[in-house]
Amino acid sequence: MKDQIKLSIVIPAYKEEKSVRQTIERIVDVHNLLPYSYEVLVVVDGSPDKTTEEARKVNSPHVRVLDYEKNQGKGYAVKYGVEQAVGKIITFTDAGGDFNPEQFDKYVSLMELFDADIVIGSKRHPASKVHYPPLRRIYSRCYQLLIRLLFGLNITDTQAGLKFFKANVAKTIFPKALVKQFAIDLELLVIAQQFGFRRIFEAPVELNFNNAASSINFKTIKRMITDTLAIFYRARILNYYRSTK
């Protein structure tokens, strides 16, 4: 094992006691077979159940479990994990185990092959293997149309929960993000755009939708739209992200 950690995997977790242990174990089993060092940072976001206890049952020197008492939202949890990450490449993924960890190494290879700033998973990539409910597909399609209208991002899917960043890119853009909930994925890409990180590539994903881990409902959709409009206001009206360079 090399001393330099190549890949940091951040897992934000909230009310995931039924799935988080299995998710971590799958990631560890896959990455133990790879020729480079890695770390898994599980950030338990003030979860009231036994998510922390279940995460700590994974006996691996590659896994760190970080937790705090007050629930702050996915965005905050991801930022917290990125701050602690020491890998050359940093990614975050869902605790529900929706994404097959065997595909992670392909993203690392793409990062290196294209010298990419960011590689993101896209459910709409022609090579993607995606299984998730029709209603959720409709929500996703409508949201992406809104994103294209507001921000002009030439990206087909901002919301797939699988994104890989060069460490310097992550350490630059994550501290500027303000969204604490689900629109964090969009905000990161908008900040990257405004900081001139243009080498963003989309890659296929293998996604098996975990209905038990889903938190998409009317309240969530309303909050996402509110956060999205707030990002637009900060980016296009206030020029907030550019002013914090």
N, C-alpha and C positions, 0 to 999 in steps of 0.2 A: 504494500500500500504506500502510495506517495504521501509525503507530509502535506503538500499543498492540496487543499480540498478543491476539487474541480466544480462540484455541483451542490448547491444548497437548495433543498426542497422545503418550502414553507407551507404548512397546512393549518389554515384557520379552522377552528372547531367550536361549534356551539350546539348543544343538545345532540351530540353525536355518539352517545354511549353505546349504541347498538352497532355502529359501523366503524368507529375510529380505529379500534385495535386491528381489525382485519385489514383496513386500508393501509395502516403503517406496516403491518407484517408483509403485505404483498409488495410494497415499495422496497422494503429491506431485502426480501428474498430475491427480487429482480436485480437490485443494484449490487448485492454482494458478489454477483457473478461478473461484474464489469471491471475493467482493468484500471479504474481510477477511484479516488476517494470521494466520498459524498457525506452529507449530513442531512438529517431530517429534523426540522424545527416545528413541533406541534404547538400552536398558540391557542390555548383554551380561553375563549373570549367570555370570561365571567359566566360560564355555564352552570346552571343550578343542579344539573344531574351528575352522573358519575363519569362524565367524559374524561376528566383528568385522571381518575383512578384507572380507567380502562386503557388510556394512552400509556400510562406508566407501567403497565403489565408487559409491554414489549421490552424484552431484555436485549438491548443492542447498544454498543458504544457509539453508534452513528446517530442515535435518536436523543434529542433533547425536548423535554416537555416544559413549556413556559405557560404560566397562567397568572391571572389577576382576578380580583373579586368582581368588579363592575363590568357588565356587558357593554361593549363599546361599538360593536358592529364589525362586519367583515373587513371593511377597509382599514380600520384601526388595527385589527389583528394582523393583517398582512403587513402593514407598515412596521408594526412592532417586530415581527419576525425578520423582515428585511434588514432592520437596524442591527440585529444580532447575527445575521448571516455573514460567513467569511469565504464562501466559494467564489470562484472566478465567474461562474454563471449562477444566476438566481432564478428560481421559478416558484410559483405558488399553484396549488391545486386543491380541489375540494376534499373535505374529510369524508364525504359520503361514499367515496370509491367509485364515482361515475367513470373516471378515466383509467384505462388500462395502463399501468406503469411501465409495461414493456415498450411503449412507444416513446418514453422520455429520452432514451439514448439517441433516437433518431433526431430529436430536436436539438440535442447537444451537437450532433454531427452537422446538422444544417447551420447552426450558429457558427461553427468553425469553418465549414466549407465556403459560406458566403460572407464571412466576416460580418454577420448581421448584428445590428444593435438589439433587435427584438425579433423573436419568432413566436407567433401566436397560433393557437389552434383555431381552425375554422370548421364549423359544422357544414358549411356550404362548399367546402373544397370537394371537387369531383371524386377524390379518392377516399373521402371520409366514410366511416361506417358508423352510422348514427341511429339509435333507437330511442326516440322520446315522443311524448304524446302530441297528437295533431294540434290541440289547443295551444300548447307551448310553442309549437312551430309558428303558429299564427302570431302570437305575442312577439316572438323573436323577429319575424319578418317585418312587422309594423315598426318595431323599435329601430331596426336597422335603417329603414326608410327615413325615419325621423333624424337619425344620426347623420346620414348622408346630406340631408337638407340643411341641418344646422351647422355642421362642421366641415363638410366636404372631404371627410376621411375616405380614402380609396381602399377601404377594408370591408370585406363582406360580412364579417362577424366579429364584433367587439366583445361579446359577452361569454364566449366559451371559456370555461374556467381553467385554461391551461396556457400559460404565457411564460416565455423564457427571456431573460434579460442579461446582457453583459453586466457584470457587477458595477462598473462605473456608471452605466446608464441607470441602473436601478437606484444606486446611491444618490444620483442627481435628481431623478424625477419623483421618487417616493416621498421625500420630505416635503415636497410642494403640494402633495395631494391633500385635499380637505375633506372629501367625501368619506363618511364612516360606514356607509352601508353598501348597497349592491352596485351603484354606478361607479365604483372605484375603477373597474376595468376600463370604462370609457375615459375617465379623467386621466388615467395614466397615459393613454394613447394620445390624448389632446396635449398633455404637457410635453410628451416626447416630440410631438409635431412642432410645438412652439420653441422647443430647445434645439431643433434642427437635427434630431435623430431620425433620419429618413430611411435607414436601411431596415425596414420592417417587412418581414416575410410571413406569409400565411402557409400553414401546413395542415395536412389531413389529421383528423382525430378519430379515435375509436371511443365511442361514448355509449354507455348503457345507462339510461336514465334511472336514477335511484329515487323513486317516488317518495319514499319515507323521509328522504333528506331534503325534499323540496320545500322551499318557503315562499313560493310564488303564489300570491293571492292578490285580491284587489288592493289591499293596503300596501303591499309591496310594490305593485305596479304604479300606484299613485306616488309613492315615495321615490321610485326610480325616475319618473317623469319630472318631479320637482327638483331632484338632484341634477338631472340632465340640463334643465333650464338654468339652474344655478351655475353649472359648469360653463354653459354658453355665455351667461352674463359676465362671469369672471374672465373668460377667454377673449370674447369679442367686444365687450363694452368697457370693462375695466382694464383690460390688458394685464390682469393680475399676475399671470404666470410669467410673462415676459419681464415684468417689473421686479420679479424676485430672482432673476438670474444672478 
